[in-house]
């Protein structure tokens, strides 16, 4: 196994990592000259010129998304740039990725003690003891899904679109409620931006219904309903479309929004408009919360301290947003004498780093509410050893074949984008047991039941997501004291 020292690696490569994907893609931090936000707490709507086009009316949150001459609308604090998010340098929004088999194919299994299965790669669901469906499960006893599978809940995936013809997602996505928010005239399904949204949806709610030779994969809450809200047209999206997706999700009664999208800026002095944007995001987030919807967001993949001066990671640092950092193993299924038995991949001395190890790329700081499985990467090993991809998160994907047809399959991705849906699925589990729980109560339950690894609050916030403890507390009626933890609505903020 290649040498791996997280802190040494960061010391040498941390600056370069800032150019990698932030959330679901790279961002053009310069203001788009045509699109901008209007904050109606700072300017009266009647003072907005008639020739300024309103793209999205989010006035329930005192926000408008507009197109026109920004300088003609109120004072400097009354508007903010609508940030363009560009996926052209990172098609899937992951730090690392690899395609696996199609749904009709065999997995490249190392397992000789049972039928090959895609679920053998799901270290995230195995470690959380999600279900007895997982092949050759380590341990035993009661599983999370013995108590709840998320029935009666709804989660919005505001992202690149979701391919609902995947056999593990066919009965999951509500096609009637799913929506394309971009205005490009197509539907909610992926449109040229890869499989990021499909991967996220599978992590939340895949059903393991594929009857192919390798089976399927299983989500955290396989009986929740997914609403796909596509905010990317081709490789480009706007923060304003994302916030419009948030409002829509709240209006249709979603229990959670998974927003594995973000943008980290290492010099807010250069982009002062983003400070005004932070306030606008907070207004929308707090409106969404008032409707009972939890906003779960990936903390970002720039390996940056979000508490450092002039660093800003949005939307994570905005009030009302539940920020999730990423963890993952190093050494899962890499080989050795037990490589033929995946039940041992999480046990004994098989791992160089545990599944709770902070991923080298994850942002960190007081804006992190909890950590969750996002996948880890040994960049030296992955260049020569295909088994090193097993440390990433394995889920549903869609690809396009040589004939231009969309093909459902499975693949690995690592990023805070992959950690956020673990928590969005957890929200569904809580709400299935406590449908009347407030946003504060849901967030507090997740934090109060989280376990705290040795790296502490800096990387894990209140701790690492613990589904067993969470479901037990939710079903027992304990925990959930809104004042008992630091939630996304009350996270400590650095001065800016």
Secondary structure, 3 states (H helix, E strand, C coil): CCCCCHHHHHHHHHHHHCCCCECCEEEECCCCCCEEEEECCCCCHHHCCCCCEEEEEEHHHCEEEEECCHHHCCCHHHEEECCEEECCCCCCCCCEEEEEEECCCCCCCCCCCCCCCHHHHCHHHHHCCCCCCCCCCCCCCCCHHHCCCCCCCEEEEEECCCCCCCCCCCCCECCCCCEECCCCCCCCCCCCCCCHHHHHHHHHHCECCCCCCCCCCECCCCCCEEEEEECEECCEEEHHHHHHHHHHHHHCCCCEEEECCCEEECCCCCCCHHHHHHHHHHHHHHHHHHCCCEEEEECCCCCCECCCCCCEEECCCCCCCEEEEEECCECCCCCCCCCCCHHHCCCCCCCCECCCCECCCCCECCCCCEEEECCCCCHHHHCCCHHHHHHCEEEEEEEECCCCCEEEEEEEEECHHHHHHHHHHHHHHHHHHCCCCCHHHHHHHHHHCCECCCCCHHHHECCECCHHHHHHHHHHCCCCCCCCCCCCCCCCCCCC
